[in-house]
């Protein structure tokens, strides 16, 4: 729980901004499958004026340096709105903490001012959770590196000025030393946008593909040291899993906020739905699972703040349980709303669609189960 006046005020500020500025736009953005650039820029600058843009970055590179526990509460609050609208808070790649002082000047500082934007590109057609299968290659040339490859399902590339690209620099090396990360300017002639994907959910939140065709990247644009790409990615993956779990909490709570008034008001067979035992059982299951997911997630965040080695598995538990919990809550709530829940007139339908992706991104449910099981058996 938030335990200081400052923390409570920060959380209340985010909740108010989501409620007053973002939620009224949800239906419009979902139907248009996009948030127009001028409006996005206005919202980003409003968030920046509140001191919240780039809220997840450490103080060492200009961020507010909030605890993981506080970030979890803020991400739950942001989870009450849709994916594209939540992005106006500037949740930036955690790997930026590996920037040099020089890179911070030309890259991070403009990002924190919302003057530029950045994406992170890891996924390929043959490489998602299996990083050993990354086929994008970076070859040493005079003054830098030449990149060739193809990335897809990459978030927000079309709005970005830079992309952090994971590529193999030593394909024959063990996984922990074969990969490197590069900062690629989207204006680079070797960077070629390929397509924007149509999706089941997350309308307005673009996922795209691009290729790198003899793309020259100077040494000044290497993030970290060559061969450090795996460590750079793993350094922030657990924080990202807490981020996903917390977003799922917000979405599930939004569903509960919608369904409880409906259950009290909707009359069926002469009495409110809320008086039907089957409805009561479904609501009770939703409540218990939501509270359990919140406890698991906050506990994982606390372990992360404490630097406890148990954080790695705790983050996997949180991401697994919260994402699957959201799917179950969304299904029950839509069922309680009946036909009205299936219609696009209510946000229940959108949240139901949006929920499904969280069981895939930042490590699938199957990958989380594998990690948890291996941890148990190793003990």
N, C-alpha and C positions, 0 to 999 in steps of 0.2 A: 504493500500500500504506500501511497505518497505520505511522507511523514514530516514534511516541512511546509511552511506557508508558501515559500517560493515555488516548490514543486506543485502544490495544489493550484496555485495561480497559473502556472505554465500549462498544466493539464486542462484547466478550465478555459484558457485562451484557445487551445487547439480545439476543444469540444465546441466552443462558440463559433469559431471560424468554419468548422465543418458544417455545423447546423445552419448557420446564416448565409454563408457564401457558397458552399459547395453542393449541399444536398438539393437545393432548388434547381441545379443544373443537370442533375443525374439523368433524367429522362431524355432531355434534349441531346446530351452528349452520346448517350447510348443509341438513340435512333439515328443520329448523324454519323455514328462510328468515328467521331473525331471531336477534339476541342480546338476551336480555331486559334491560330497563333496569337493574335492581338489579345484575346481574352485570357489565354494561358499566361502571357507575359504580365498582364495586369495583376492576375492572381498571384503569380510568383513574386512580384514586387511588393504586394500587400503582405505576403508571408515574410519576406525579407525585412520589411519595416517592423514586423513583430519580433524580429531577431530569431526566427525559426527556420529560415531557409538553410538547407544543409545541416539540419538538426542532429543527424547521426554521426557527424565527423568528430574526431578527437580534437582537443584543444591544440595539439602540437602542429596542426596544419590549418588552424583558423576556425575550427568548429567549436560548438559550445562545450564539448567534452562531457556530455551527460552520461550517467551510469547506464548500464545495460538494463537495469530494473526500470529506470525512468523511461528509457527508450521503449521498453515493452508497453508501458502504460500509454505513451504517446501513440505508438503504432496501433494499439487497440482502438484508441479514439479515432485515428485516421481511417481505420478499417470500417468505420461507420459510413464511409462514402465509397464511391466506385474507384476502381484502379486508376483510370486516367486522371480523375480529379485529385486523388490522393497524391499523385506525383507532383503537384504544385508545391509540396513542402520540400522538394529537393532532396529526396533520399539518395545520396551519392554513393558511388562504389567505395566500399571500405578499403580496397586496395590502394586508394590514393594516399594512404598513410605511408606508403613506400616512396613517395615522391622526394626528390632532392630539393634543396632550397631553391635552386634555379627553376625546377619544374613547378614548384609551388607558385612562383611569381607569375609565370606565363600560363599555367594551366589551372591550378586550384583557386587562386584569388579571383579570376573572372567567373569561375563556376559558382563560387560562393556569393557573387554579386548577381547571379542569374543572368549574366550577360552572355554566357556560353553554356553548352550542355554536353554531356558525355554519356556514352553507352559502354557496356561491357560485353564482349563477344567471346564466348567459349564454345557453344554448341555447334555441332556440324551434323550432316546427315548420318554419318557413321560414328559419331562420338557425342554422347550426352553425359551420363554418369561415368562412363568408361573413358577416363582421360588418356589412358595409354593408346587409345585409338585416334587421337587428334592427328589429322593429316595435313593441316596447314603448316607450311614449312617456312622457316626464316634462315637464309643463307648469308654468311658473312661476306660483305663486299667492302670496297674502299669507302671509309667514312661512315659505315652503317650496316644495314641489313636489307636484303631483298625478300619480300614476303609474297608467297603464292598460296592460295587456298580459297575455301568457300565456307561461310558461316551462315547459319539460318536460325530462325526463331529468336532473333535478337531484339530485345526490348528497346523501343524509342530511338532506333538508329536514325529514322527520318527526321527527328527533331534535333539531332546531335551535331556538334561541331567536331568532336573527337570520339574515337572508339578505342577502348583498351582491348587488345587482341592477344589471345593465348595461341602460341605457335611452338612447334617443335624446332629446337635449334641443334639438338643432338639426338636424332631418331634412334640411334643404337644404344643410348645410355639408359640406365634405370629410370623409372618414372620420376623419381624425386629430383633428377637433374637433367631431364631431356627437354623441358619446356621453359619458355621465357615469355614475358609480357611486354607488349609494345604499345605506345601511344600513337595511333594513326590519325592524322588529320583527315577529315572527310573530304576536304578539298584536294587531297592527293590524287593525281591523275591515275594512279594504280588502284584506287578505291572505286569500285563499280557497284552501285545499287542494282539489285536484281529484281526483287519483287517484295510486295507487302502481302502478308497472308490474311485470308479471311478466317475468322475464328468462331467457335461456338459461343464464347463469352469474352469478357474484357473488351467490349466494344469501345472504341476511342483510345485504346491503349495499343499502339502499333507494335506488331512483331514482324520483322523483315529479314530478308536475306541479302547478302552482298558477297562479292568476290574480291580477292586481292590478286591483281595481275601484274607481276613484276613490280610490286609496290615498294619503292625505296623509303626506308625509315632511318633517319640519322641516329647516331649513337646517343644524342641528347634526348631522344624519344624512347629509350629503353627504360621500362619501369622496374626498379630494382636492378639486380645483377643478372647477366645472362645465365640461364640454368636455374633460376630461382622461381620460375613461374608456378610450379606446383606449390611451393611453400607460401607464395604470395596469395594464391587462391585459398589454400587451406587456413591461412591466418584469419580469414574473415568469414569462412563458410558457416561456422557455428553461430556467429552473430546474425548472419542472414537467415538462419533457420529459426532463430528467436523472432526475427522480423516477420517471417511468414506465419509462424504460430500466432503471434500477436494480432496480425491482420485478420486471421481466421476468427479470433476471439471477438473482434469488433463486428465482423459480419454476422456471426452467430447471435451476438447481443442485439444487433439491428433486427434480426428476424424475430427474436423474442419480444422486442419492443413493438413490433407490428402485430404479432399473433395474439398477445394477451388481451388488448382491447377488442380485437375481433371476436375472440372466444367469449368474452363477456357480453357482447352486443348481438351477435348472430343467433337468431332463434331458429331452432330445428325441432320438429315434432313437439312444439308447444313450450320449449324451454331453451335457455341459452346453451350454446355448445359447452360452455364452461361447467355445466352441471352434468355433462355426459361422462361417465367413467372412462370410456376409451380415450376421450380427449384429455381428461385429467392425467391419465397414465402417460400419454405422449408428451404432454407439457412437463411432467415430472422428470421423464427421461432426458428431455432437452436441458432442463435446469441442472440436473446432476452432472451431465456430461460437460456442460459449459463451465460449471464451477470447477470440476476436476481438471479440465484443460487449462483453466486460468492458474490454478495452483501449480500444476506441472510446469507451465511456462514461466511463471514468476520465480519458482524455485530454481529453474535452470538459469535464469538471468542472474539471480543472486550468486550462484556458483561461478558464473562468468565474472561477475564483479570481484569476487574473492580470489580469482585466479586459481580456483580448484581444478585439478585435472579431471574430476568427474563431470566437468562442464560439457565435454565433447559428447558423451553419451546422453547426458541430460538434455542437450539441445536436440539430439535425434529423437528422443522420446517426445519432447514438446512438439516438434514439427510433425511427427507421425500422428500423435493423438489429436492435436488441434485441427489438423487438416481433415482427418477422417471424421472427427466430431462434427465439423462444419457441414460435411456432406450429409450426415445423418440428420442433423437439426434442420437443414434446408429441406430435406425430403419430407420430414414430419410436418413442418410448418406449411409447406405447399399443400400437403394432403388435408390439413385442417382447413385451409382456405378453400379447398375444392377447386371448382372450375375457375373461380376468380383468381386463385393463385397461379393458375396456368396462363392467364392472360397477361399481356404486356402492360396493362394499365397500372398494375401494382409492382413495386420493386422486388417482390418475392421472386418473380420469374427471373429477373436479372441476377439476383444474388444466387439463385439456384444454378444458373449457367456459369456464373463467375467462380463459384466454389470449386468446381471440378478440377481446375488447373492446379490448385495448390497441392494436390496429391502427386503431382508430377515434378514441378519446379523445385529447385534447390535440393535435389536428391529425392527420388521417388519413394513412395511408401515402402516398396520392396527393399530399396537400398537402406532405408532406416532400420528395417527389421533385421537385415543381415548384420548391420553394425551392432545393433543391440544384442542380438543372439551371440555373435562372436565374442562380445565383451563378457557376457554371462558365462559362456563356456570356457573362456580363458581364465576366469577366476577360479 
